[in-house]
Amino acid sequence: MDDYILRMNHAGIRYLLLGGQAMRLEGMPRFSMDWDFFIPPKDAANFAKINAELADLLDVSLEPLGPRGEGFVQTYQTPLGVIQFHLVPPGLPKFDEAEQRMVIHKTASGTPVHCLSPADLLASKKATGRDKDTDDIEFLKIKLNKN
């Protein structure tokens, strides 16, 4: 995935990593097979960049958020695993606000990745209300109390 993230960075694509991969980069020892990206839901230029830069990875074009909320999560099965683009993730503010608070972590090979801030990641995990996020929530609470 590093090559695609580098391409996204180079193309100036606006994204924020969330979910299990973001937790892993935040320091939580955990396994996740999918990559979840929060993107601005109606930024036509950003969608054009994503569709051009990732055309060899995505089998159909990514679409902006529809007028009735259609396409709020778009999922792709790729040779690299599942990739999801979240246009309106639960518990998060508008993309521009979350982007201002983003943190940049590096993968094991040194690729910079735009990630949700720990506070936004915690809000997202709490809002999903899934049992499997309990450990992530506790990890983030501890981390935020230490900082």
PyMOL CGO cylinders between C-alpha atoms (Angstrom):
from pymol import cmd
from pymol.cgo import CYLINDER

trace = [
    CYLINDER, 0.00, 0.00, 0.00, 2.98, 2.29, 0.52, 0.3, 1, 1, 1, 1, 1, 1,
    CYLINDER, 2.98, 2.29, 0.52, 3.37, 2.92, -3.21, 0.3, 1, 1, 1, 1, 1, 1,
    CYLINDER, 3.37, 2.92, -3.21, -0.26, 4.01, -3.52, 0.3, 1, 1, 1, 1, 1, 1,
    CYLINDER, -0.26, 4.01, -3.52, -0.06, 6.27, -0.48, 0.3, 1, 1, 1, 1, 1, 1,
    CYLINDER, -0.06, 6.27, -0.48, 3.08, 7.87, -1.93, 0.3, 1, 1, 1, 1, 1, 1,
    CYLINDER, 3.08, 7.87, -1.93, 1.20, 8.41, -5.18, 0.3, 1, 1, 1, 1, 1, 1,
    CYLINDER, 1.20, 8.41, -5.18, -1.72, 9.95, -3.29, 0.3, 1, 1, 1, 1, 1, 1,
    CYLINDER, -1.72, 9.95, -3.29, 0.65, 12.26, -1.42, 0.3, 1, 1, 1, 1, 1, 1,
    CYLINDER, 0.65, 12.26, -1.42, 2.47, 13.25, -4.60, 0.3, 1, 1, 1, 1, 1, 1,
    CYLINDER, 2.47, 13.25, -4.60, -0.81, 13.97, -6.42, 0.3, 1, 1, 1, 1, 1, 1,
    CYLINDER, -0.81, 13.97, -6.42, -2.00, 16.18, -3.55, 0.3, 1, 1, 1, 1, 1, 1,
    CYLINDER, -2.00, 16.18, -3.55, -5.00, 13.98, -2.76, 0.3, 1, 1, 1, 1, 1, 1,
    CYLINDER, -5.00, 13.98, -2.76, -6.81, 15.02, 0.40, 0.3, 1, 1, 1, 1, 1, 1,
    CYLINDER, -6.81, 15.02, 0.40, -7.35, 12.02, 2.68, 0.3, 1, 1, 1, 1, 1, 1,
    CYLINDER, -7.35, 12.02, 2.68, -7.16, 11.01, 6.31, 0.3, 1, 1, 1, 1, 1, 1,
    CYLINDER, -7.16, 11.01, 6.31, -6.51, 7.42, 7.34, 0.3, 1, 1, 1, 1, 1, 1,
    CYLINDER, -6.51, 7.42, 7.34, -8.90, 6.09, 9.97, 0.3, 1, 1, 1, 1, 1, 1,
    CYLINDER, -8.90, 6.09, 9.97, -9.83, 2.68, 11.35, 0.3, 1, 1, 1, 1, 1, 1,
    CYLINDER, -9.83, 2.68, 11.35, -7.51, -0.18, 12.20, 0.3, 1, 1, 1, 1, 1, 1,
    CYLINDER, -7.51, -0.18, 12.20, -4.55, 0.95, 10.09, 0.3, 1, 1, 1, 1, 1, 1,
    CYLINDER, -4.55, 0.95, 10.09, -4.66, 4.37, 11.74, 0.3, 1, 1, 1, 1, 1, 1,
    CYLINDER, -4.66, 4.37, 11.74, -4.75, 2.65, 15.15, 0.3, 1, 1, 1, 1, 1, 1,
    CYLINDER, -4.75, 2.65, 15.15, -1.71, 0.60, 14.19, 0.3, 1, 1, 1, 1, 1, 1,
    CYLINDER, -1.71, 0.60, 14.19, 0.21, 3.73, 13.14, 0.3, 1, 1, 1, 1, 1, 1,
    CYLINDER, 0.21, 3.73, 13.14, -0.90, 5.42, 16.37, 0.3, 1, 1, 1, 1, 1, 1,
    CYLINDER, -0.90, 5.42, 16.37, 0.95, 2.67, 18.25, 0.3, 1, 1, 1, 1, 1, 1,
    CYLINDER, 0.95, 2.67, 18.25, -1.80, 0.14, 19.03, 0.3, 1, 1, 1, 1, 1, 1,
    CYLINDER, -1.80, 0.14, 19.03, -0.53, -3.37, 18.35, 0.3, 1, 1, 1, 1, 1, 1,
    CYLINDER, -0.53, -3.37, 18.35, -3.32, -4.69, 16.17, 0.3, 1, 1, 1, 1, 1, 1,
    CYLINDER, -3.32, -4.69, 16.17, -4.00, -6.32, 12.83, 0.3, 1, 1, 1, 1, 1, 1,
    CYLINDER, -4.00, -6.32, 12.83, -6.23, -4.96, 10.12, 0.3, 1, 1, 1, 1, 1, 1,
    CYLINDER, -6.23, -4.96, 10.12, -6.54, -6.13, 6.55, 0.3, 1, 1, 1, 1, 1, 1,
    CYLINDER, -6.54, -6.13, 6.55, -8.41, -3.12, 5.20, 0.3, 1, 1, 1, 1, 1, 1,
    CYLINDER, -8.41, -3.12, 5.20, -7.51, 0.51, 4.63, 0.3, 1, 1, 1, 1, 1, 1,
    CYLINDER, -7.51, 0.51, 4.63, -10.10, 3.17, 5.49, 0.3, 1, 1, 1, 1, 1, 1,
    CYLINDER, -10.10, 3.17, 5.49, -9.75, 6.70, 4.14, 0.3, 1, 1, 1, 1, 1, 1,
    CYLINDER, -9.75, 6.70, 4.14, -11.87, 9.72, 5.07, 0.3, 1, 1, 1, 1, 1, 1,
    CYLINDER, -11.87, 9.72, 5.07, -12.11, 12.08, 2.09, 0.3, 1, 1, 1, 1, 1, 1,
    CYLINDER, -12.11, 12.08, 2.09, -14.02, 15.33, 1.50, 0.3, 1, 1, 1, 1, 1, 1,
    CYLINDER, -14.02, 15.33, 1.50, -17.45, 14.21, 0.29, 0.3, 1, 1, 1, 1, 1, 1,
    CYLINDER, -17.45, 14.21, 0.29, -18.02, 16.69, -2.54, 0.3, 1, 1, 1, 1, 1, 1,
    CYLINDER, -18.02, 16.69, -2.54, -14.57, 17.91, -3.60, 0.3, 1, 1, 1, 1, 1, 1,
    CYLINDER, -14.57, 17.91, -3.60, -14.75, 17.28, -7.37, 0.3, 1, 1, 1, 1, 1, 1,
    CYLINDER, -14.75, 17.28, -7.37, -11.06, 18.04, -7.94, 0.3, 1, 1, 1, 1, 1, 1,
    CYLINDER, -11.06, 18.04, -7.94, -10.05, 15.57, -5.22, 0.3, 1, 1, 1, 1, 1, 1,
    CYLINDER, -10.05, 15.57, -5.22, -12.28, 12.86, -6.70, 0.3, 1, 1, 1, 1, 1, 1,
    CYLINDER, -12.28, 12.86, -6.70, -10.71, 13.45, -10.12, 0.3, 1, 1, 1, 1, 1, 1,
    CYLINDER, -10.71, 13.45, -10.12, -7.23, 13.10, -8.61, 0.3, 1, 1, 1, 1, 1, 1,
    CYLINDER, -7.23, 13.10, -8.61, -8.16, 9.89, -6.80, 0.3, 1, 1, 1, 1, 1, 1,
    CYLINDER, -8.16, 9.89, -6.80, -9.75, 8.36, -9.88, 0.3, 1, 1, 1, 1, 1, 1,
    CYLINDER, -9.75, 8.36, -9.88, -6.78, 9.29, -12.07, 0.3, 1, 1, 1, 1, 1, 1,
    CYLINDER, -6.78, 9.29, -12.07, -4.05, 8.29, -9.61, 0.3, 1, 1, 1, 1, 1, 1,
    CYLINDER, -4.05, 8.29, -9.61, -5.65, 5.03, -8.43, 0.3, 1, 1, 1, 1, 1, 1,
    CYLINDER, -5.65, 5.03, -8.43, -7.26, 3.94, -11.72, 0.3, 1, 1, 1, 1, 1, 1,
    CYLINDER, -7.26, 3.94, -11.72, -5.12, 0.80, -11.82, 0.3, 1, 1, 1, 1, 1, 1,
    CYLINDER, -5.12, 0.80, -11.82, -6.32, -0.16, -8.32, 0.3, 1, 1, 1, 1, 1, 1,
    CYLINDER, -6.32, -0.16, -8.32, -10.02, 0.76, -8.34, 0.3, 1, 1, 1, 1, 1, 1,
    CYLINDER, -10.02, 0.76, -8.34, -12.36, -1.24, -10.61, 0.3, 1, 1, 1, 1, 1, 1,
    CYLINDER, -12.36, -1.24, -10.61, -14.94, 1.58, -10.86, 0.3, 1, 1, 1, 1, 1, 1,
    CYLINDER, -14.94, 1.58, -10.86, -14.68, 5.32, -10.27, 0.3, 1, 1, 1, 1, 1, 1,
    CYLINDER, -14.68, 5.32, -10.27, -15.11, 6.78, -6.82, 0.3, 1, 1, 1, 1, 1, 1,
    CYLINDER, -15.11, 6.78, -6.82, -18.17, 9.07, -6.75, 0.3, 1, 1, 1, 1, 1, 1,
    CYLINDER, -18.17, 9.07, -6.75, -18.98, 12.17, -4.67, 0.3, 1, 1, 1, 1, 1, 1,
    CYLINDER, -18.98, 12.17, -4.67, -21.64, 12.00, -1.99, 0.3, 1, 1, 1, 1, 1, 1,
    CYLINDER, -21.64, 12.00, -1.99, -25.09, 11.87, -3.58, 0.3, 1, 1, 1, 1, 1, 1,
    CYLINDER, -25.09, 11.87, -3.58, -27.86, 14.37, -2.79, 0.3, 1, 1, 1, 1, 1, 1,
    CYLINDER, -27.86, 14.37, -2.79, -29.57, 11.91, -0.42, 0.3, 1, 1, 1, 1, 1, 1,
    CYLINDER, -29.57, 11.91, -0.42, -26.35, 10.62, 1.14, 0.3, 1, 1, 1, 1, 1, 1,
    CYLINDER, -26.35, 10.62, 1.14, -25.71, 7.92, -1.45, 0.3, 1, 1, 1, 1, 1, 1,
    CYLINDER, -25.71, 7.92, -1.45, -22.17, 6.59, -1.53, 0.3, 1, 1, 1, 1, 1, 1,
    CYLINDER, -22.17, 6.59, -1.53, -21.22, 7.61, 2.01, 0.3, 1, 1, 1, 1, 1, 1,
    CYLINDER, -21.22, 7.61, 2.01, -18.91, 4.56, 2.11, 0.3, 1, 1, 1, 1, 1, 1,
    CYLINDER, -18.91, 4.56, 2.11, -17.44, 3.13, -1.09, 0.3, 1, 1, 1, 1, 1, 1,
    CYLINDER, -17.44, 3.13, -1.09, -15.67, -0.22, -0.86, 0.3, 1, 1, 1, 1, 1, 1,
    CYLINDER, -15.67, -0.22, -0.86, -13.15, -1.73, -3.26, 0.3, 1, 1, 1, 1, 1, 1,
    CYLINDER, -13.15, -1.73, -3.26, -11.70, -5.23, -3.27, 0.3, 1, 1, 1, 1, 1, 1,
    CYLINDER, -11.70, -5.23, -3.27, -8.16, -4.85, -4.58, 0.3, 1, 1, 1, 1, 1, 1,
    CYLINDER, -8.16, -4.85, -4.58, -5.07, -7.03, -4.88, 0.3, 1, 1, 1, 1, 1, 1,
    CYLINDER, -5.07, -7.03, -4.88, -3.83, -5.16, -1.78, 0.3, 1, 1, 1, 1, 1, 1,
    CYLINDER, -3.83, -5.16, -1.78, -6.96, -6.00, 0.21, 0.3, 1, 1, 1, 1, 1, 1,
    CYLINDER, -6.96, -6.00, 0.21, -10.11, -4.02, 0.92, 0.3, 1, 1, 1, 1, 1, 1,
    CYLINDER, -10.11, -4.02, 0.92, -9.97, -0.24, 0.57, 0.3, 1, 1, 1, 1, 1, 1,
    CYLINDER, -9.97, -0.24, 0.57, -12.85, 1.89, 1.80, 0.3, 1, 1, 1, 1, 1, 1,
    CYLINDER, -12.85, 1.89, 1.80, -13.43, 5.58, 1.18, 0.3, 1, 1, 1, 1, 1, 1,
    CYLINDER, -13.43, 5.58, 1.18, -15.61, 7.16, 3.87, 0.3, 1, 1, 1, 1, 1, 1,
    CYLINDER, -15.61, 7.16, 3.87, -17.33, 10.38, 2.87, 0.3, 1, 1, 1, 1, 1, 1,
    CYLINDER, -17.33, 10.38, 2.87, -19.31, 10.89, 6.09, 0.3, 1, 1, 1, 1, 1, 1,
    CYLINDER, -19.31, 10.89, 6.09, -17.78, 8.79, 8.90, 0.3, 1, 1, 1, 1, 1, 1,
    CYLINDER, -17.78, 8.79, 8.90, -19.75, 8.66, 12.16, 0.3, 1, 1, 1, 1, 1, 1,
    CYLINDER, -19.75, 8.66, 12.16, -18.53, 10.80, 15.02, 0.3, 1, 1, 1, 1, 1, 1,
    CYLINDER, -18.53, 10.80, 15.02, -16.32, 13.06, 12.92, 0.3, 1, 1, 1, 1, 1, 1,
    CYLINDER, -16.32, 13.06, 12.92, -16.58, 16.74, 12.05, 0.3, 1, 1, 1, 1, 1, 1,
    CYLINDER, -16.58, 16.74, 12.05, -16.47, 17.95, 8.47, 0.3, 1, 1, 1, 1, 1, 1,
    CYLINDER, -16.47, 17.95, 8.47, -13.36, 16.90, 6.60, 0.3, 1, 1, 1, 1, 1, 1,
    CYLINDER, -13.36, 16.90, 6.60, -11.78, 20.38, 6.60, 0.3, 1, 1, 1, 1, 1, 1,
    CYLINDER, -11.78, 20.38, 6.60, -11.91, 20.54, 10.40, 0.3, 1, 1, 1, 1, 1, 1,
    CYLINDER, -11.91, 20.54, 10.40, -10.49, 17.04, 10.86, 0.3, 1, 1, 1, 1, 1, 1,
    CYLINDER, -10.49, 17.04, 10.86, -7.79, 17.80, 8.28, 0.3, 1, 1, 1, 1, 1, 1,
    CYLINDER, -7.79, 17.80, 8.28, -6.60, 20.79, 10.33, 0.3, 1, 1, 1, 1, 1, 1,
    CYLINDER, -6.60, 20.79, 10.33, -5.97, 18.44, 13.28, 0.3, 1, 1, 1, 1, 1, 1,
    CYLINDER, -5.97, 18.44, 13.28, -4.42, 15.58, 11.30, 0.3, 1, 1, 1, 1, 1, 1,
    CYLINDER, -4.42, 15.58, 11.30, -1.19, 13.92, 12.31, 0.3, 1, 1, 1, 1, 1, 1,
    CYLINDER, -1.19, 13.92, 12.31, 1.33, 12.45, 9.94, 0.3, 1, 1, 1, 1, 1, 1,
    CYLINDER, 1.33, 12.45, 9.94, 2.66, 9.04, 10.84, 0.3, 1, 1, 1, 1, 1, 1,
    CYLINDER, 2.66, 9.04, 10.84, 5.11, 6.95, 8.88, 0.3, 1, 1, 1, 1, 1, 1,
    CYLINDER, 5.11, 6.95, 8.88, 4.73, 3.34, 7.83, 0.3, 1, 1, 1, 1, 1, 1,
    CYLINDER, 4.73, 3.34, 7.83, 7.48, 0.82, 8.64, 0.3, 1, 1, 1, 1, 1, 1,
    CYLINDER, 7.48, 0.82, 8.64, 9.13, 1.71, 5.33, 0.3, 1, 1, 1, 1, 1, 1,
    CYLINDER, 9.13, 1.71, 5.33, 8.95, 5.45, 6.04, 0.3, 1, 1, 1, 1, 1, 1,
    CYLINDER, 8.95, 5.45, 6.04, 5.98, 6.46, 3.92, 0.3, 1, 1, 1, 1, 1, 1,
    CYLINDER, 5.98, 6.46, 3.92, 4.20, 9.49, 5.41, 0.3, 1, 1, 1, 1, 1, 1,
    CYLINDER, 4.20, 9.49, 5.41, 0.47, 8.92, 5.95, 0.3, 1, 1, 1, 1, 1, 1,
    CYLINDER, 0.47, 8.92, 5.95, -2.12, 11.60, 6.77, 0.3, 1, 1, 1, 1, 1, 1,
    CYLINDER, -2.12, 11.60, 6.77, -4.07, 10.25, 9.76, 0.3, 1, 1, 1, 1, 1, 1,
    CYLINDER, -4.07, 10.25, 9.76, -6.92, 11.37, 11.95, 0.3, 1, 1, 1, 1, 1, 1,
    CYLINDER, -6.92, 11.37, 11.95, -5.76, 13.00, 15.16, 0.3, 1, 1, 1, 1, 1, 1,
    CYLINDER, -5.76, 13.00, 15.16, -5.97, 10.71, 18.20, 0.3, 1, 1, 1, 1, 1, 1,
    CYLINDER, -5.97, 10.71, 18.20, -8.95, 12.71, 19.51, 0.3, 1, 1, 1, 1, 1, 1,
    CYLINDER, -8.95, 12.71, 19.51, -10.83, 12.38, 16.20, 0.3, 1, 1, 1, 1, 1, 1,
    CYLINDER, -10.83, 12.38, 16.20, -9.90, 8.71, 15.97, 0.3, 1, 1, 1, 1, 1, 1,
    CYLINDER, -9.90, 8.71, 15.97, -11.33, 8.20, 19.46, 0.3, 1, 1, 1, 1, 1, 1,
    CYLINDER, -11.33, 8.20, 19.46, -14.54, 10.03, 18.51, 0.3, 1, 1, 1, 1, 1, 1,
    CYLINDER, -14.54, 10.03, 18.51, -14.86, 7.85, 15.41, 0.3, 1, 1, 1, 1, 1, 1,
    CYLINDER, -14.86, 7.85, 15.41, -14.32, 4.63, 17.36, 0.3, 1, 1, 1, 1, 1, 1,
    CYLINDER, -14.32, 4.63, 17.36, -16.86, 5.64, 20.01, 0.3, 1, 1, 1, 1, 1, 1,
    CYLINDER, -16.86, 5.64, 20.01, -19.46, 6.59, 17.40, 0.3, 1, 1, 1, 1, 1, 1,
    CYLINDER, -19.46, 6.59, 17.40, -19.29, 3.26, 15.59, 0.3, 1, 1, 1, 1, 1, 1,
    CYLINDER, -19.29, 3.26, 15.59, -20.30, 1.47, 18.78, 0.3, 1, 1, 1, 1, 1, 1,
    CYLINDER, -20.30, 1.47, 18.78, -18.75, -1.86, 17.80, 0.3, 1, 1, 1, 1, 1, 1,
    CYLINDER, -18.75, -1.86, 17.80, -17.60, -4.32, 20.47, 0.3, 1, 1, 1, 1, 1, 1,
    CYLINDER, -17.60, -4.32, 20.47, -14.37, -4.92, 18.55, 0.3, 1, 1, 1, 1, 1, 1,
    CYLINDER, -14.37, -4.92, 18.55, -13.37, -1.26, 19.07, 0.3, 1, 1, 1, 1, 1, 1,
    CYLINDER, -13.37, -1.26, 19.07, -13.32, -1.48, 22.88, 0.3, 1, 1, 1, 1, 1, 1,
    CYLINDER, -13.32, -1.48, 22.88, -9.55, -2.05, 23.10, 0.3, 1, 1, 1, 1, 1, 1,
    CYLINDER, -9.55, -2.05, 23.10, -8.89, 0.75, 20.59, 0.3, 1, 1, 1, 1, 1, 1,
    CYLINDER, -8.89, 0.75, 20.59, -11.01, 3.14, 22.65, 0.3, 1, 1, 1, 1, 1, 1,
    CYLINDER, -11.01, 3.14, 22.65, -9.20, 2.27, 25.89, 0.3, 1, 1, 1, 1, 1, 1,
    CYLINDER, -9.20, 2.27, 25.89, -5.81, 2.62, 24.18, 0.3, 1, 1, 1, 1, 1, 1,
    CYLINDER, -5.81, 2.62, 24.18, -6.69, 6.07, 22.85, 0.3, 1, 1, 1, 1, 1, 1,
    CYLINDER, -6.69, 6.07, 22.85, -8.12, 7.23, 26.19, 0.3, 1, 1, 1, 1, 1, 1,
    CYLINDER, -8.12, 7.23, 26.19, -4.87, 6.28, 27.92, 0.3, 1, 1, 1, 1, 1, 1,
    CYLINDER, -4.87, 6.28, 27.92, -2.77, 7.87, 25.21, 0.3, 1, 1, 1, 1, 1, 1,
    CYLINDER, -2.77, 7.87, 25.21, -4.72, 11.13, 25.32, 0.3, 1, 1, 1, 1, 1, 1,
    CYLINDER, -4.72, 11.13, 25.32, -4.51, 11.32, 29.14, 0.3, 1, 1, 1, 1, 1, 1,
    CYLINDER, -4.51, 11.32, 29.14, -0.73, 10.97, 28.95, 0.3, 1, 1, 1, 1, 1, 1,
    CYLINDER, -0.73, 10.97, 28.95, -0.33, 13.78, 26.43, 0.3, 1, 1, 1, 1, 1, 1,
]
cmd.load_cgo(trace, "trace")
